[in-house]
Every structure is written in structure tokens, then in C-alpha cells.
């Protein structure tokens, strides 16, 4: 494959206030809103406290007090996990095999290993084989989220033209074995510099080429095999397009696959509390105004699935419905500050 711009030019290279110890964004990039600067930091003040939260119901599964409220378990196993007092908790023990499998996949995917069973799950090796988990067609959710990317999701595309890993999961031997069995990884597309996690280990192991906008190069990923340059779209194939969406970071890009799947990184996700697509103003390290423009830019593309790094995925019944949702989100981004704060005084974008 050769990366080609939309004009046909060849390219040779391409939430929650916290008890905090360090922030995710790099020095020099900042949230554009005043109150945004107070939130969405990774906290570690009680990282060594592994106490079962009292908000859990009695039973085998539980969440401990090191939960960082990343939402992973809640969208992976919504029948088991809910948000209670700023962290996740088990509100209902799984009663069916499918519910239990979903809950245990969420346990494996928790970036801080904050989910436990009272006794070691005897079928855990079988559960490990369920990740990556099929989303639709030939697209999979990897699971095994990484703390270093605040629990961002990673995805895998299995294709005869070459397999693609979208953003980096946590390095995990069971996942690596599954990816090997599925044909390995040819390319790793990184939406932006926040969610690179264990990219170096996957690159070294699989020999995959990393694809990243050159504006996103930093100390965590100082180089990439394919650097995308300029604001134009770039294509890996007829089915794969990389679209620059500045806002969350300056060089953030999303990936459109088969005019059906949009891998949105930290640009847009579904909110279960607001019941519509949202961006995250409290986690915007470049410009929320630019991000709003980038959101409207997506109206020029056709897709029906949004697969984000943070927040819940969204599957629309058709591309027209998705377009309506994207337009609504773009409008919402212009006046989100006018919304009243929740009664508990804490924003919850999820």
C-alpha cells in the first residue's frame, strides 16, 4: 500500500474532579475552557488501596476503590456495572452465561485491574479467548485497556489486505496470542498521542508500521514508520481513509473504514447520560472551538458506527441517522457550557 492524499498526491511518509498526581495532557497543550482545566486527570492518591467498594451488591464480582471511572466496564457489561458515587460498581451479579462472559471480559479489560472475583474464575482462560470481541463484519474490540491511556479502547480489523490495529491496547500475552492466531498486525493506526499505550511493544513484536499524524509525535512516540502530513485526507486503501480532526489535540485524526466504521479516538463518543453524541470539553488539550469545526467536517462522510477511544460506541440504524446525530453534537458543542451542572456538582460526560 502507498498512502495517497484525497487529491491523489503520493506521500512517502505519511470528568470527574479527582485526587490527582499528574495530568494526561502534555506540557504546552491545554484545555480551552476555564473549568476544563480542573478535570480529567489520572489520579493515584489511593492506587494502593484495594478495598471492595460498599456500593457493590453482594456476590462473586466486585469493583475495588482504585477504579478511575473510565467507563470501560459500564459499556462493555451494562447489565452488571453502573456508576455510583464517581466510580463503577456491580449493581447486579450476572445471572446468565452471556452476562457473566461480558462481565469477565470487562474485568480483563479494566485498565487498573480494579474488578475482581471472590474466587479465581475457573473458566478465565476460555474468557481470554473471547478477546478480541467481534463488533461487526471484520471489526473487533481488543479489550485489555491500558491505564497509561486512561482506559482507551483499541480495535482490530482483520482483512485479507492486511490487518490493522487501531490505537494500542495494554500489552498482554493472551491478547498477543489471539492476535497472532488472527494473522498478526500489519499496521497500527494511532489516532493521537494520548492513546499510544504499549505501541512500541506491539511494533517490535509484530513488525507493524505505525501510522500517525506528524503533529502528534512526542516523547512517548518520537517517530512513526508512516507520518501523515498536512490537513488533507490520506488513504491506505479504497476502504481506509485517515481524516484530520484537530481539537482534542492539534493533529488528531479519525479513521473511516468501508464508509461504515468511524474509529473516532477522543473526538466523539456516545453518552448514556445525555443520550446523544458528545465531545469532551474537559479533556480538550488543543481547542474545543476547532474540535467543533472538525465535528461538522464529519458531515461530509458516510458511516453508521462510531468506535471511540473513550466513551461508549454508537451504532446508528443507518448513515442518515448517524448524520443527524453528528449534526446535533456539533450544535451542542457550541452551547454546552449553558447546561446546568448536575445536582451532585460533578460532570459525567459518559
C-alpha positions in Angstrom: 0.0 0.0 0.0 1.0 3.6 -0.6 -0.5 6.4 1.4 -2.3 8.7 -1.1 -3.9 12.1 -0.3 -7.5 12.8 -1.3 -6.2 14.9 -4.2 -4.2 11.9 -5.4 -0.8 13.1 -4.3 1.6 10.3 -3.2 3.0 10.6 0.2 6.3 8.9 1.0 5.5 9.2 4.7 3.0 9.9 6.0 -14.9 14.1 34.0 -14.7 13.8 37.1 -12.7 16.0 39.6 -10.0 13.8 41.0 -7.4 13.4 43.7 -4.6 13.9 41.2 -0.9 13.4 40.9 -0.4 14.0 37.2 -2.5 15.1 34.2 -2.8 13.3 30.8 -2.0 16.2 28.6 1.5 17.3 27.5 3.0 20.5 28.7 2.2 23.2 26.3 -1.3 21.9 25.3 -4.2 22.9 27.4 -7.9 22.8 27.8 -9.5 25.8 26.2 -12.3 26.2 28.8 -11.6 27.5 32.4 -13.4 24.8 34.2 -12.0 22.2 31.8 -8.6 22.8 33.3 -9.8 21.4 36.6 -10.8 17.9 35.4 -10.0 14.7 33.6 -6.7 13.9 35.3 -5.4 10.5 36.1 -5.3 10.1 39.9 -3.2 7.9 42.0 -3.6 9.0 45.6 -5.2 5.8 46.6 -3.8 3.5 44.0 -2.6 1.0 46.5 -5.9 0.7 48.3 -7.7 -2.4 47.1 -10.8 -2.3 49.1 -14.1 -3.7 47.9 -16.5 -0.7 47.4 -19.5 -0.8 49.6 -21.6 0.2 46.6 -21.2 -3.3 45.1 -24.0 -5.7 45.6 -23.2 -9.0 47.4 -21.8 -11.7 45.2 -18.8 -13.0 43.2 -17.9 -9.9 41.2 -16.9 -6.6 42.7 -15.1 -3.4 42.0 -12.4 -2.0 44.3 -11.7 1.6 45.3 -8.9 2.1 42.8 -11.5 2.5 39.9 -10.6 5.5 37.8 -14.1 6.0 36.4 -13.0 5.4 32.8 -16.4 3.8 31.8 -14.9 0.7 30.2 -16.8 -1.9 32.3 -20.1 0.0 32.1 -20.3 0.0 28.3 -18.8 -3.5 28.0 -21.2 -5.1 30.5 -24.0 -2.6 31.2 -26.2 -5.4 32.8 -23.6 -5.7 35.6 -21.8 -2.4 36.2 -23.1 1.1 36.9 -21.6 4.4 38.0 -22.1 5.1 41.7 -20.6 8.0 43.6 -18.0 8.7 40.9 -16.7 5.1 40.4 -18.0 1.9 38.9 -19.7 -0.8 41.0 -21.5 -4.1 40.4 -25.2 -3.3 40.7 -26.4 -6.8 39.6 -24.5 -10.0 39.6 -24.6 -11.8 36.2 -27.3 -14.4 36.0 -26.7 -15.8 32.5 -23.6 -17.2 30.9 -23.6 -14.4 28.3 -23.8 -11.8 31.1 -21.1 -13.4 33.0 -18.8 -13.6 29.9 -19.4 -9.9 29.3 -18.6 -9.1 32.9 -15.4 -11.1 32.9 -14.3 -9.6 29.6 -14.8 -6.2 31.3 -12.7 -7.5 34.2 -9.8 -8.4 31.8 -10.2 -5.1 30.1 -10.1 -2.9 33.2 -7.0 -0.7 32.9 -6.4 -0.6 36.6 -7.4 -4.2 37.4 -10.0 -2.9 39.8 -12.5 -5.6 39.1 -12.3 -8.9 40.9 -14.0 -12.2 41.6 -14.1 -13.6 45.2 -12.6 -16.8 43.9 -10.4 -17.2 40.8 -12.7 -17.8 37.8 -12.0 -21.4 36.6 -13.0 -20.5 33.1 -10.8 -17.4 32.8 -8.7 -19.0 30.0 -11.8 -19.5 27.9 -12.9 -16.0 28.6 -9.4 -14.7 27.4 -10.1 -16.4 24.0 -13.2 -14.2 23.6 -11.0 -11.1 23.2 -10.7 -9.5 20.7 -14.5 -9.5 20.6 -16.4 -9.1 17.3 -18.1 -5.8 16.8 -19.5 -6.3 13.3 -18.2 -7.6 10.0 -14.4 -8.0 10.3 -14.0 -5.4 13.1 -13.1 -6.4 16.7 -12.8 -4.7 20.1 -9.4 -5.7 21.6 -10.2 -5.2 25.3 -7.2 -5.1 27.6 -7.3 -1.3 28.1 -4.3 0.5 29.4 -4.0 2.8 32.4 -1.5 4.9 30.5 -4.2 5.9 28.1 -6.8 6.3 30.8 -8.5 3.1 29.7 -8.9 4.0 26.0 -10.3 1.3 23.7 -8.4 -0.3 20.9 -9.8 -2.1 17.8 -8.6 -4.7 15.3 -9.5 -5.0 11.7 -9.0 -8.5 10.2 -8.5 -8.2 6.4 -7.0 -10.2 3.5 -5.4 -6.9 2.5 -3.6 -6.7 5.9 -4.7 -6.4 9.5 -4.9 -3.0 11.2 -4.7 -2.3 15.0 -6.4 1.0 15.8 -4.7 2.6 18.9 -2.8 0.5 21.3 -4.2 -1.9 23.9 -2.3 -2.9 27.0 0.5 -5.4 26.3 -1.0 -8.8 27.4 0.2 -12.2 26.5 -3.3 -13.7 26.0 -4.2 -10.9 23.6 -1.0 -11.1 21.7 -1.6 -14.9 21.2 -5.1 -14.2 19.9 -3.8 -11.5 17.5 -1.1 -14.0 16.3 -3.8 -16.6 15.6 -5.8 -14.0 13.7 -2.9 -13.3 11.4 -0.9 -10.7 13.2 -0.8 -6.9 12.7 0.4 -5.2 9.6 -0.4 -1.6 10.5 -1.1 0.2 13.8 -3.0 3.5 13.3 -2.8 5.8 16.2 -5.5 8.5 16.4 -3.4 10.8 18.5 -0.6 10.9 21.0 -2.6 10.3 24.2 -3.6 6.7 23.5 -0.4 5.1 22.2 0.0 2.9 25.4 2.2 0.0 24.5 2.6 0.8 20.8 6.4 0.1 20.9 5.9 -3.5 22.2 3.3 -4.3 19.5 5.5 -2.7 16.8 8.6 -4.7 17.9 6.6 -8.0 18.2 4.6 -7.8 15.0 6.9 -5.6 12.9 3.8 -3.5 12.1 4.1 0.0 10.6 2.8 2.7 12.9 0.6 5.4 11.2 0.3 8.8 13.0 -0.2 12.5 12.1 3.3 14.1 12.3 1.9 16.8 14.6 1.3 14.1 17.3 4.9 13.0 17.6 6.2 13.5 21.1 8.4 11.8 23.8 6.0 8.8 24.0 6.2 8.2 20.3 9.1 10.2 18.8 8.8 8.6 15.4 6.5 6.5 13.2 7.0 4.5 10.1 4.3 6.4 8.3 3.7 10.1 9.2 0.6 11.8 7.8 1.4 15.4 6.8 -1.0 18.3 6.2 -4.7 18.7 6.6 -5.7 16.6 3.6 -7.3 13.1 3.9 -5.0 10.2 3.3 -5.8 6.7 2.2 -4.3 3.4 3.0 -6.6 1.7 0.5 -10.0 2.3 -1.0 -11.6 1.2 2.3 -9.3 3.1 4.7 -9.2 6.9 5.0 -7.5 9.0 7.6 -9.3 12.3 8.4 -7.6 15.1 10.3 -9.9 16.3 13.1 -8.0 18.9 15.2 -9.4 19.8 18.5 -8.7 17.3 21.2 -5.1 17.6 20.1 -3.7 19.6 17.2 -3.0 16.6 14.9 -5.9 14.3 16.0 -7.2 12.0 13.2 -10.1 9.6 12.9 -10.2 6.6 10.6 -13.0 5.8 8.2 -13.3 2.2 7.2 -15.6 0.9 4.4 -17.8 4.0 4.7 -19.3 2.2 7.7 -17.0 2.4 10.7 -15.5 5.6 12.2 -12.7 5.0 14.6 -13.0 8.3 16.5 -10.3 8.3 19.1 -11.0 11.0 21.5 -13.0 13.1 19.1 -16.6 11.9 19.7 -18.5 9.2 21.6 -21.9 8.2 22.7 -23.1 9.5 26.1 -25.5 7.3 28.0 -26.4 10.1 30.4 -27.1 12.7 27.7 -28.5 10.2 25.1 -26.6 11.8 22.2 -23.1 12.0 20.8 -20.7 14.2 22.7 -17.2 15.5 22.7 -15.3 16.0 25.9 -14.6 19.7 26.7 -13.0 18.8 30.0 -10.4 16.7 28.0 -9.5 19.1 25.2 -5.8 19.8 25.0 -5.8 22.0 21.9 -9.0 23.9 21.0 -12.7 23.0 21.6 -13.7 25.6 19.0 -11.5 23.8 16.4 -13.0 20.5 17.6 -16.5 21.8 16.9 -15.4 22.7 13.3 -13.9 19.2 13.0 -17.2 17.7 14.1 -19.1 19.5 11.4 -16.5 18.3 8.9 -17.6 14.7 9.5 -21.0 15.6 7.9 -19.2 15.2 4.6 -18.6 11.5 5.2 -20.9 8.4 5.4 -20.8 5.9 8.3 -23.1 4.2 10.7 -20.8 3.1 13.5 -18.7 5.2 15.9 -16.0 3.3 17.8 -14.3 5.7 20.2 -11.3 5.5 22.4 -13.2 6.9 25.4 -16.9 6.8 26.0 -19.4 4.3 24.6 -19.6 3.1 21.0 -22.7 4.0 19.0 -24.4 2.1 16.2 -27.0 4.0 14.2 -29.7 2.2 12.2 -28.4 3.9 9.0 -26.0 6.6 7.8 -28.7 9.2 7.7 -29.5 8.8 11.4 -25.8 9.0 12.2 -25.5 12.2 10.2 -28.4 13.7 12.3 -26.6 12.7 15.5 -23.3 14.2 14.4 -25.0 17.5 13.4 -26.7 17.5 16.8 -23.4 17.0 18.5 -21.8 19.8 16.5 -24.6 22.2 17.6 -24.4 21.0 21.2 -20.7 21.8 21.3 -21.4 25.5 20.7 -23.5 25.9 23.9 -22.5 23.0 26.2 -21.5 25.5 28.9 -25.1 26.7 29.2 -26.2 23.4 30.5 -26.7 23.3 34.3 -24.3 21.3 36.3 -25.7 18.0 37.7 -27.1 18.2 41.2 -24.1 16.3 42.6 -21.8 19.0 41.2 -19.7 16.7 39.0 -19.8 16.5 35.3 -20.3 13.0 33.9 -19.9 13.0 30.1 -20.4 9.3 29.9 
